[in-house]
Amino acid sequence: MTRADAEQSAMKTWGNPVEQPDPVIWDHPVMRSALAERDITTVYQLLKRHGISQRRIAILAGQAQPEVSLIMRGRKVITYDLLARIADGLAIPRGLMGLAHTSADNTPTPREAVSTVPDRREFMGMLAKIAMGATLTGADLALLASTAVATPAPSRVGNTEVDQLRELTRVLWTQEQQLGGGAVRDAVIAQLGWARSLLGASHSDEVGDQLRAVLADLLTLAGWSSHGVGLSGPALRYSGQALAISRQADDHMRAALALNQIGRIYTQQRHYTDAHSAFTLATLSADHASSGELRALILASHARVHAETNNPTLAVDTLARAESALDNLTVNPLPAPRTYTRTLLTGETGLVHTILATHNPAHATQAIDTLTEATNQPHSRRTKRLAFLLASLATSHLTGGDAVTGIHMGHQAADLAANIRSKRLIDDLTILRDATGRQPNNSDAAELADRIGAIQK
């Protein structure tokens, strides 16, 4: 075999080492998810499955091959410069990774600069085929395929853009409260790229501070929605980013909210020492924010950790301090649509006593009474919260021996849960389903268990 033949054979096996991957690769759902999470390990592994070698990745991304190998085995890529270099080298649309949409000299990246317009005759012919019900060929589908192109950011950003971004963030938060993290997470992550591009545009110092505040709210929502679907790693990272940008803006309230969220995530994971630390830091930031709502929210969250670790005295005392904090409301409300009201505190009190009841049944009555009071209050904008409360209340009644009320409440929780995308809620429904098993001869309990099982599929 001649040298030329060998080179041609190698080209067939490994691909042109300086040719960027087929753009269609970036449109694959699994790849898109990995790019959105900046999970370069998965990105490189998927590229390998498409026949792109480590050597080729290394050449395109400007990395040493051993470094690519380490990343493929799990090493994290977190620095912005390296992420940007990987994106540009592999011709990944920066918007898919939530990176700024232009290079350092403000020159658009080649694939994002122009969106190719399909040939009109070909396109209209293909549309006619669709209208007539004909089967599309691979060429037809290729003509329909659209490479992700980032929306150009304005050259200068003012109050109008900030107001638009703030309103969209408010709507996304409202949707999360009603439908769960699974319903909004992809939209939030996509919006992060746009928000970051605005921050990179020309703006006044005042507008920059407002942009950072809204970006912190978006990052916090990205973290909470990630937590809602069971992605604890991204949940913590997005929350950490929210904390970092809040500190850049010297925004103590948003810093405290990010830390409180991190504490909630660690509580759910049963990493109680880390949760205590996060809530302690959140309290320190809240002291600078002078917000009774904020202090009450953090104290109520902290009370749950005390309950989980079977410390009823501290749990009850912390809830009392949260109630006192609501008596001292100031002019610093939480960022809309987030609030912390007495109704929400009542619900949290019921959940804390539900946890305490697992250690000491004496708390069961207090749990039922408080949850009943909370569920009787309007929750028009917090459907997801009401579903959590009803699930816990139903579990408490079934555990306490009141099967009729428990099953009735359980069906109410199931009614709401059917339209909510939240892994955390599914976990709570699993606890409720287990409680129905304590009624082995009750056909109504079996029916509720079957219904919950169907929702969980």
ABEGO torsion letter per residue (X at the ends): XBAAAAAAAAAAAAEBAABBBBAAAAABAAAAAAAAAGBAAAAAAAAAAAGBBAAAAAAAAGBBAAAAAAAAAGBBBABAAAAAAAAAAAGBBAAAAGBBABBAAGBBBAAAABBBBBBAAAAAAAAAAAAAGBBBBAAAAAAABBBBBBBBBBABBBAAAAAAAAAAAAAAAAAAAAAEAAAAAAAAAAAAAAAAAAAABBBBAAAAAAAAAAAAAAAAAAAAAAAAAGBAAAAAAAAAAAAAAAAAAGBAAAAAAAAAAAAAAAAAAGBAAAAAAAAAAAAAAAAAAGBAAAAAAAAAAAAAAAAAAGBAAAAAAAAAAAAAAAABBBABBBBOABBBBAAAAAAAAAAAAAAAAAABAAAAAAAAAAAAAAAABBAAABAAAAAAAAAAAAAAAAAAGBAAAAAAAAAAAAAAAAABBBAAAAAAAAAAAAAAAABAABAAAAAAAAAAAAAAX
